[in-house]
């Protein structure tokens, strides 16, 4: 699985992977939390709303994302101002999707549900909170990503999906991650090894957030998605009806 994929990545992006340093998992989690804004502020992050642009295959798409710690989320995708796709969780165990205004509302696959649930985790929870949610974390020393060495943590989600996250050795902010999943699982379930970069960090209301990034397929180096964050708000009320499917 991921370990086999990591060998593939090393072949494509060779660099010396150093032995484990004096760093520990607990220390790296503390340093990352401090860099992101501090544990107290991060643990009191209860909801998020953001406006983004995603570019795929030369097409720029606007996105409106919102989520909360109650297990609800929704993302609307727009092209030229028209809503072309929505996927959402109305509760921790119920979700839906719709291919644009007036189209039929459909349910989500099991993997689609899991992907949306993980989006809530990655947007609202700090790394040091993950073990309490059933995630397994292991510090694996300095490891390569796209030709550079970073502190690395291997993460196993409750679903069994494995991910490696990479942290800048100077700032301790997440520089990126790698996993073998589908980019849009309910549209195309094909799983590919991908590197996801996190760039252009800026402080918003005391919390550091990446405002840019790319998704790169490791096999051929193709950039399959470019991400830009334009606006983000924390702990702002969102109507409960936003998470429900159209009547």
Rosetta silent file (secondary structure, phi, psi, omega in degrees, C-alpha in Angstrom):
SEQUENCE: XXXXXXXXXXXXXXXXXXXXXXXXXXXXXXXXXXXXXXXXXXXXXXXXXXXXXXXXXXXXXXXXXXXXXXXXXXXXXXXXXXXXXXXXXXXXXXXXXXXXXXXXXXXXXXXXXXXXXXXXXXXXXXXXXXXXXXXXXXXXXXXXXXXXXXXXXXXXXXXXXXXXXXXXXXXXXXXXXXXXXXXXXXXXXXXXXXXXXXXXXXXXXXXXXXXXXXXXXXXXXXXXXXXXXXXXXXXXXXXXXXXXXXX
SCORE:     score description
SCORE:     0.000 S_00000001
   1 L     0.000 -114.050 -175.446    0.000    0.000    0.000 S_00000001
   2 H   -67.519  -38.812 -178.075    1.575    3.276    1.087 S_00000001
   3 H   -62.645  -39.908  176.293    4.989    1.722    1.861 S_00000001
   4 H   -64.011  -39.892  179.990    5.130    0.255   -1.652 S_00000001
   5 H   -66.589  -34.018  179.522    4.100    3.607   -3.056 S_00000001
   6 H   -64.239  -35.174  176.660    6.829    5.368   -1.086 S_00000001
   7 H   -62.256  -41.597  176.572    9.442    3.235   -2.836 S_00000001
   8 H   -59.849  -41.848 -178.597    8.003    4.433   -6.143 S_00000001
   9 H   -65.966  -40.653 -179.998    8.270    8.038   -4.984 S_00000001
  10 H   -62.871  -34.644  178.096   11.908    7.610   -3.932 S_00000001
  11 H   -67.874  -35.909 -177.209   12.711    6.291   -7.393 S_00000001
  12 H   -82.435  -32.563 -176.352   11.084    9.304   -9.032 S_00000001
  13 L  -129.011   69.744 -174.300   12.351   11.960   -6.620 S_00000001
  14 L   -65.677  137.892  175.314   15.670   10.659   -5.231 S_00000001
  15 L  -165.074  154.668  179.677   17.099   12.386   -2.178 S_00000001
  16 L   -71.034  118.715  176.112   18.924   11.236    0.927 S_00000001
  17 L   -91.338  110.392 -173.644   16.398   10.185    3.571 S_00000001
  18 L   -74.842  159.815  176.524   18.159   10.853    6.847 S_00000001
  19 L   -69.557  165.826  179.956   17.898    8.720    9.933 S_00000001
  20 L   -59.204  137.326  179.923   15.599    9.705   12.755 S_00000001
  21 L   -92.543 -163.885  176.890   16.818   12.787   14.585 S_00000001
  22 L   -75.956   -5.070  177.640   16.299   13.767   18.198 S_00000001
  23 L   -63.971  147.567  174.094   12.807   14.830   17.219 S_00000001
  24 L  -125.240  165.619  178.177    9.900   12.853   18.677 S_00000001
  25 H   -59.367  -47.762 -176.748    6.266   12.625   17.676 S_00000001
  26 H   -61.474  -41.285 -179.648    5.126   14.521   20.770 S_00000001
  27 H   -67.645  -42.062 -179.916    7.627   17.332   20.230 S_00000001
  28 H   -64.857  -38.697  176.744    6.757   17.700   16.553 S_00000001
  29 H   -63.022  -40.277  178.333    3.041   17.841   17.377 S_00000001
  30 H   -65.582  -44.095 -178.646    3.738   20.562   19.950 S_00000001
  31 H   -65.743  -39.180  178.323    5.910   22.556   17.546 S_00000001
  32 H   -66.187  -42.873  178.917    3.325   22.294   14.776 S_00000001
  33 H   -61.863  -42.480  177.879    0.515   23.388   17.103 S_00000001
  34 H   -61.646  -42.333 -178.785    2.555   26.391   18.239 S_00000001
  35 H   -66.832  -30.811 -176.984    3.312   27.315   14.625 S_00000001
  36 H   -82.856  -12.966  179.136   -0.355   27.030   13.657 S_00000001
  37 L   136.640   -3.639  178.348   -1.568   29.333   16.424 S_00000001
  38 L   100.292  144.762 -175.136   -1.390   27.419   19.701 S_00000001
  39 H   -60.678  -42.398 -176.469   -3.307   24.468   21.117 S_00000001
  40 H   -61.522  -46.828 -179.278   -5.941   26.499   22.926 S_00000001
  41 H   -65.659  -41.383 -178.803   -6.924   28.476   19.843 S_00000001
  42 H   -66.058  -39.978 -178.563   -6.866   25.385   17.605 S_00000001
  43 H   -71.493  -17.078  177.197   -8.967   23.302   19.989 S_00000001
  44 L   -99.142   14.939  175.577  -11.597   26.055   20.072 S_00000001
  45 L   -84.653  102.445 -172.471  -11.923   26.058   16.296 S_00000001
  46 L  -101.866  -21.903  177.694  -15.523   24.849   15.948 S_00000001
  47 E  -153.173  159.150 -179.365  -16.454   25.851   12.402 S_00000001
  48 E  -145.010  145.203  174.770  -14.859   27.073    9.195 S_00000001
  49 E  -140.012  132.559 -176.213  -16.109   28.707    6.007 S_00000001
  50 E  -142.874  154.972  173.962  -13.921   29.418    2.996 S_00000001
  51 E  -116.869  127.458 -172.823  -13.990   30.659   -0.589 S_00000001
  52 E  -135.025  166.891  166.447  -11.543   28.954   -2.913 S_00000001
  53 E  -124.268  129.393  173.460  -10.569   28.462   -6.540 S_00000001
  54 E  -113.171  132.763  176.720   -9.719   25.002   -7.857 S_00000001
  55 E  -118.071  121.880  179.488   -8.156   24.616  -11.290 S_00000001
  56 E  -134.595  130.094 -179.811   -8.308   21.211  -12.980 S_00000001
  57 L    52.005   37.538  176.587   -7.495   20.458  -16.629 S_00000001
  58 L    81.750   -1.050  179.832   -7.323   24.180  -17.334 S_00000001
  59 E  -102.200  123.557  178.070  -10.792   24.889  -15.916 S_00000001
  60 E   -89.523  129.191 -178.120  -11.040   27.303  -12.978 S_00000001
  61 E  -126.113  133.330  174.193  -13.839   26.503  -10.535 S_00000001
  62 E   -81.678  147.353  179.065  -15.028   28.537   -7.589 S_00000001
  63 E  -134.057  141.641  175.565  -15.667   26.724   -4.340 S_00000001
  64 E  -124.973  109.693 -174.911  -17.640   27.573   -1.184 S_00000001
  65 E  -113.402  137.934  170.105  -16.762   25.253    1.711 S_00000001
  66 E  -146.451  149.791 -177.320  -18.162   25.149    5.226 S_00000001
  67 E  -159.975  159.688  176.379  -17.917   22.611    8.036 S_00000001
  68 E  -142.669  168.637 -178.048  -18.316   22.207   11.794 S_00000001
  69 L   -76.400   -3.059  174.314  -17.258   19.862   14.562 S_00000001
  70 L   -80.879   -1.364  176.803  -20.789   18.452   14.762 S_00000001
  71 L    94.903   14.752  178.409  -19.951   16.455   11.640 S_00000001
  72 L  -105.136  143.916  174.706  -21.664   18.627    9.043 S_00000001
  73 E  -156.157  161.671  175.362  -20.041   20.015    5.899 S_00000001
  74 E  -156.758  139.998  171.785  -20.916   21.261    2.438 S_00000001
  75 E  -133.553  128.674  175.980  -18.960   22.322   -0.609 S_00000001
  76 E  -109.225  135.125  179.490  -20.502   23.989   -3.665 S_00000001
  77 E  -112.854  133.528 -176.406  -18.563   24.166   -6.934 S_00000001
  78 E  -124.550  141.954  170.169  -19.228   26.918   -9.470 S_00000001
  79 E  -127.219  122.759 -177.412  -18.150   27.492  -13.067 S_00000001
  80 L    53.441   38.256  175.754  -18.818   30.954  -14.516 S_00000001
  81 L    84.880   -9.079 -179.491  -21.123   31.683  -11.577 S_00000001
  82 E   -98.991  134.168  178.104  -23.342   28.622  -12.041 S_00000001
  83 E   -73.521  120.263 -176.178  -23.436   25.902   -9.388 S_00000001
  84 E  -110.847  -14.424 -179.426  -22.368   22.702  -11.115 S_00000001
  85 E  -163.085  141.826  174.730  -21.782   20.357   -8.190 S_00000001
  86 E  -140.034  139.104  168.043  -22.483   20.054   -4.467 S_00000001
  87 E  -136.962  144.700 -170.758  -21.576   17.402   -1.927 S_00000001
  88 E  -155.756  158.362  168.472  -22.466   17.567    1.738 S_00000001
  89 E  -116.146  116.834  176.644  -22.870   15.797    5.054 S_00000001
  90 E   -83.137  -16.007  174.716  -26.094   16.712    6.807 S_00000001
  91 E  -159.077  179.758 -179.581  -24.946   14.658    9.811 S_00000001
  92 L   -64.269  -20.662 -173.390  -22.085   12.324   10.748 S_00000001
  93 L  -123.228    9.674 -176.587  -23.905    9.424    9.070 S_00000001
  94 E  -140.017  129.877 -179.667  -25.888   10.995    6.221 S_00000001
  95 E  -142.820  168.286 -178.928  -24.678   12.696    3.050 S_00000001
  96 E  -153.656  164.907  176.594  -25.791   13.757   -0.407 S_00000001
  97 E  -147.417  156.772 -177.181  -24.554   15.127   -3.717 S_00000001
  98 E  -150.734  132.320  179.745  -26.073   16.975   -6.658 S_00000001
  99 L   -89.705   61.638  174.927  -24.775   17.753  -10.146 S_00000001
 100 L    97.830  167.872 -178.707  -26.045   21.330  -10.311 S_00000001
 101 L   -57.638  133.672  175.445  -29.300   23.187   -9.840 S_00000001
 102 L    80.913   -6.952  179.283  -32.413   21.143  -10.577 S_00000001
 103 L   -81.863  164.367 -179.488  -30.550   17.846  -10.901 S_00000001
 104 L   -65.153  142.099  175.261  -31.408   14.737   -8.913 S_00000001
 105 E   -88.905  128.138 -177.248  -30.066   14.522   -5.365 S_00000001
 106 E  -121.756  160.419  175.581  -28.093   11.320   -4.827 S_00000001
 107 L   -80.134  176.550  179.667  -26.478    9.603   -1.897 S_00000001
 108 L  -106.375  150.099  172.161  -22.761    9.144   -1.327 S_00000001
 109 L   -71.415  168.563  177.760  -20.721    5.985   -1.560 S_00000001
 110 H   -60.452  -42.369  179.194  -19.019    4.684    1.578 S_00000001
 111 H   -70.655  -33.205  176.133  -15.677    6.027    0.348 S_00000001
 112 H   -64.567  -42.452  175.952  -17.308    9.317   -0.608 S_00000001
 113 H   -59.595  -46.120 -177.523  -18.685    9.671    2.921 S_00000001
 114 H   -62.955  -38.154  179.902  -15.268    8.885    4.386 S_00000001
 115 H   -65.045  -41.392  179.152  -13.571   11.486    2.172 S_00000001
 116 H   -69.682  -38.524  177.001  -15.966   14.228    3.286 S_00000001
 117 H   -62.132  -38.895  178.891  -15.646   13.209    6.927 S_00000001
 118 H   -69.802  -29.269  176.996  -11.873   13.446    6.619 S_00000001
 119 H   -62.609  -34.514  176.476  -12.189   16.918    5.088 S_00000001
 120 H   -65.299  -44.562  179.246  -13.794   18.019    8.367 S_00000001
 121 H   -59.448  -48.448 -174.028  -10.891   16.534   10.320 S_00000001
 122 H   -71.686  -22.326 -179.883   -8.245   18.169    8.143 S_00000001
 123 H   -93.572  -21.383 -170.991   -9.945   21.578    8.225 S_00000001
 124 H  -123.794  -15.035 -175.397  -10.949   21.772   11.893 S_00000001
 125 L  -114.398  138.585  175.274   -8.739   19.531   14.012 S_00000001
 126 L   -78.741  158.588 -177.616   -5.096   19.981   14.950 S_00000001
 127 H   -57.017  -39.086 -176.131   -2.708   17.049   14.587 S_00000001
 128 H   -68.530  -12.795  178.009   -2.363   16.549   18.335 S_00000001
 129 H   -86.829  -14.041 -171.703   -6.140   15.945   18.517 S_00000001
 130 H   -66.175  -39.854  179.894   -6.149   13.050   16.047 S_00000001
 131 H   -56.324  -35.066  178.875   -5.210   10.143   18.360 S_00000001
 132 H   -68.542  -15.910  179.495   -8.350   10.798   20.422 S_00000001
 133 H   -98.759    7.847  176.934  -10.339   10.408   17.191 S_00000001
 134 L    95.017    8.206  177.663   -8.906    6.952   16.446 S_00000001
 135 L   -86.268  146.443  175.115   -5.994    7.956   14.200 S_00000001
 136 E  -106.351  128.619 -178.058   -2.583    6.305   14.577 S_00000001
 137 E  -120.785  139.409  177.434    0.436    8.595   14.259 S_00000001
 138 E  -141.056  125.168  174.794    4.110    7.633   13.953 S_00000001
 139 E   -77.108  128.993 -175.114    7.096    9.930   13.570 S_00000001
 140 E  -120.976   25.452  174.734    9.358    8.464   10.857 S_00000001
 141 E    78.016 -159.357  177.145   12.270   10.906   10.861 S_00000001
 142 E   -82.271  129.012 -178.451   13.417   13.008    7.911 S_00000001
 143 E  -137.335  156.668 -174.199   11.822   11.850    4.660 S_00000001
 144 E   -86.818  144.924  167.415   11.769   13.187    1.077 S_00000001
 145 E  -142.522  116.347  177.393    9.019   15.051   -0.721 S_00000001
 146 L    52.090   43.514  172.252    9.664   16.430   -4.217 S_00000001
 147 L    88.573    2.623  178.100   13.423   16.523   -3.756 S_00000001
 148 E  -127.686  155.502  178.368   13.608   17.991   -0.243 S_00000001
 149 E   -97.099  139.935  179.650   13.808   16.447    3.225 S_00000001
 150 E  -139.422  158.457  163.804   11.193   17.142    5.881 S_00000001
 151 E   -61.988  142.006 -175.909   10.131   15.844    9.261 S_00000001
 152 E  -134.650  143.409  175.351    7.512   13.226    8.497 S_00000001
 153 E  -125.815  127.956  172.126    4.589   11.622   10.292 S_00000001
 154 E   -89.185  129.702 -176.823    2.800    8.521    9.029 S_00000001
 155 E  -121.154  128.866  173.136   -0.927    8.690    9.749 S_00000001
 156 E  -111.637  118.963 -179.059   -3.362    5.787    9.593 S_00000001
 157 L   -75.599  161.447  176.714   -6.985    6.869    9.517 S_00000001
 158 L   -55.925  -27.925  179.255   -9.714    4.852   11.277 S_00000001
 159 L   -74.866  -12.578 -177.476  -10.774    3.684    7.791 S_00000001
 160 L   100.873  -13.030  178.356   -7.320    2.168    7.252 S_00000001
 161 L   -65.104  135.921 -179.564   -6.168    4.716    4.661 S_00000001
 162 E  -105.296  146.303 -178.334   -2.526    5.668    5.145 S_00000001
 163 E  -145.603  144.666  172.026   -1.046    9.097    4.645 S_00000001
 164 E  -114.538  127.708  176.826    2.386   10.651    5.145 S_00000001
 165 E  -110.086  143.583 -174.176    2.569   14.310    6.162 S_00000001
 166 E  -118.247  137.112 -173.705    5.708   16.420    5.777 S_00000001
 167 E  -127.303  131.770 -179.494    6.736   19.344    8.013 S_00000001
 168 L   -58.892  128.634 -176.737    9.198   22.121    7.331 S_00000001
 169 L   -71.366   -8.999  178.640   12.209   21.657    9.661 S_00000001
 170 L  -104.041  -42.764 -177.393   12.443   25.417   10.283 S_00000001
 171 L   -97.258  -22.567 -176.960    8.814   26.579   10.562 S_00000001
 172 L    65.961   15.206  170.298    7.206   23.216   11.533 S_00000001
 173 L   -82.735  152.152  179.720    4.271   24.045    9.270 S_00000001
 174 E   -69.808  123.276  179.005    2.948   21.240    7.055 S_00000001
 175 E   -89.384  -20.200 -179.887    4.641   21.429    3.669 S_00000001
 176 E   166.855 -173.416 -179.665    2.515   18.716    2.131 S_00000001
 177 E  -152.728  169.127  177.672    1.290   15.162    2.276 S_00000001
 178 E  -142.444  134.954  175.721    1.175   11.985    0.230 S_00000001
 179 E  -152.669  170.371  178.032   -1.515    9.342   -0.091 S_00000001
 180 E  -119.036   85.179 -177.346   -2.912    6.836   -2.559 S_00000001
 181 E  -137.981  174.096  174.724   -6.558    7.820   -2.958 S_00000001
 182 L   -85.668  142.502  179.989   -8.979    9.019   -5.633 S_00000001
 183 L   -66.798  -44.333  177.072   -9.114   12.762   -6.242 S_00000001
 184 E  -133.968   88.223 -164.722  -12.925   12.712   -6.567 S_00000001
 185 L   -62.661  -32.923 -178.798  -13.931    9.246   -5.419 S_00000001
 186 L   -87.451   -0.746  173.743  -17.629    9.366   -6.382 S_00000001
 187 L  -104.048  -46.948  176.608  -16.794   10.672   -9.870 S_00000001
 188 E  -142.077  107.929 -175.284  -13.743    8.511  -10.624 S_00000001
 189 L   -78.022    3.548 -178.356  -12.782    5.919   -7.973 S_00000001
 190 L   -62.325  124.303 -179.735   -9.330    5.288   -9.489 S_00000001
 191 L   -92.882  129.575  179.614   -6.732    5.535   -6.705 S_00000001
 192 E  -133.019  148.698  176.352   -3.409    7.140   -7.572 S_00000001
 193 E   -72.447  123.059 -175.147   -0.338    8.054   -5.560 S_00000001
 194 E  -133.244  146.202  168.505   -0.417   11.834   -5.125 S_00000001
 195 E  -104.775  132.228  178.685    1.594   14.541   -3.421 S_00000001
 196 E  -115.092  115.089 -178.304   -0.431   17.449   -2.017 S_00000001
 197 E   -92.890  150.631  176.050    1.591   20.602   -1.369 S_00000001
 198 L  -123.763  119.705 -174.707    0.717   23.359    1.137 S_00000001
 199 E  -136.609  173.864  173.745    2.139   26.819    0.390 S_00000001
 200 E    54.794   57.113  178.345    1.657   30.545    1.000 S_00000001
 201 E   -71.124  136.728  175.954    0.835   30.370    4.714 S_00000001
 202 E  -138.633  149.999  178.595   -0.860   33.433    6.166 S_00000001
 203 E   -85.719  126.995  176.573   -2.217   34.249    9.632 S_00000001
 204 E  -128.530  115.165 -179.245   -6.008   34.683    9.808 S_00000001
 205 L    51.760   40.422  175.976   -7.540   35.504   13.212 S_00000001
 206 L    83.357    4.393 -178.878   -4.504   34.044   14.946 S_00000001
 207 E  -122.450  132.115  178.545   -4.483   30.801   12.943 S_00000001
 208 E   -82.304  132.259  176.628   -2.024   29.945   10.174 S_00000001
 209 E  -136.700  138.915  173.450   -3.558   28.599    6.967 S_00000001
 210 E   -70.111  132.573  179.381   -2.044   27.632    3.625 S_00000001
 211 E  -105.293    5.138  178.186   -3.477   29.835    0.877 S_00000001
 212 E  -154.093  165.097  177.872   -2.097   27.810   -2.011 S_00000001
 213 E   171.568  168.178  178.386   -1.172   24.314   -3.057 S_00000001
 214 E  -136.184  154.093  169.856   -1.065   21.691   -5.774 S_00000001
 215 E  -112.034  122.778 -173.649   -2.011   18.044   -6.183 S_00000001
 216 E  -122.910  127.111  175.185    0.633   16.178   -8.186 S_00000001
 217 E   -77.578  127.459 -173.502    0.419   12.611   -9.467 S_00000001
 218 L   -69.006  -35.840 -174.096    3.681   10.881   -8.609 S_00000001
 219 L   -57.629  -43.406 -176.436    3.730    8.492  -11.578 S_00000001
 220 L  -124.794    2.258  178.761    4.093   11.184  -14.227 S_00000001
 221 L    74.202   12.378 -177.813    4.501   14.432  -12.252 S_00000001
 222 L   -73.686  131.684  173.944    1.235   15.815  -13.639 S_00000001
 223 E   -82.566  112.759 -175.218   -0.359   18.649  -11.671 S_00000001
 224 E   -99.748  -12.905  176.784   -4.019   17.592  -11.504 S_00000001
 225 E  -155.908  138.107  172.495   -5.291   20.350   -9.227 S_00000001
 226 E  -118.259  133.421 -174.666   -4.208   23.847   -8.175 S_00000001
 227 E  -115.424  134.430  173.590   -5.735   25.311   -5.019 S_00000001
 228 E  -132.997  128.609  176.008   -6.099   28.973   -4.056 S_00000001
 229 E   -99.121  124.310 -177.791   -7.709   30.193   -0.829 S_00000001
 230 E  -102.270  -35.366 -177.286   -9.288   33.642   -1.119 S_00000001
 231 E  -152.351  140.406  176.530  -11.217   34.017    2.130 S_00000001
 232 E  -144.375  138.184  179.898  -11.582   32.015    5.324 S_00000001
 233 E  -130.846  141.045 -179.744  -13.682   32.624    8.447 S_00000001
 234 E  -113.916  144.957  172.127  -13.661   30.755   11.724 S_00000001
 235 L    54.015   37.811  175.039  -16.436   30.174   14.281 S_00000001
 236 L  -104.075  141.279 -177.510  -19.031   32.094   12.272 S_00000001
 237 L   -64.916  137.137  174.348  -22.668   30.904   12.311 S_00000001
 238 L  -124.490  128.533 -179.353  -23.852   28.932    9.289 S_00000001
 239 L   -55.265  135.488  179.611  -27.595   28.165    8.921 S_00000001
 240 H   -57.837  -29.766 -178.506  -28.335   24.498    9.649 S_00000001
 241 H   -65.543  -22.088  179.720  -30.383   24.399    6.447 S_00000001
 242 H   -59.725  -29.888 -175.874  -27.209   24.909    4.400 S_00000001
 243 H   -87.862  -10.149 -178.573  -26.198   21.319    5.115 S_00000001
 244 L   -87.305  152.777  178.019  -29.525   19.777    4.124 S_00000001
 245 L   -71.507  159.858  178.814  -30.345   18.620    0.626 S_00000001
 246 L   -59.449  145.761  178.409  -32.740   20.599   -1.595 S_00000001
 247 L   -73.397    0.000    0.000  -36.417   19.992   -0.904 S_00000001
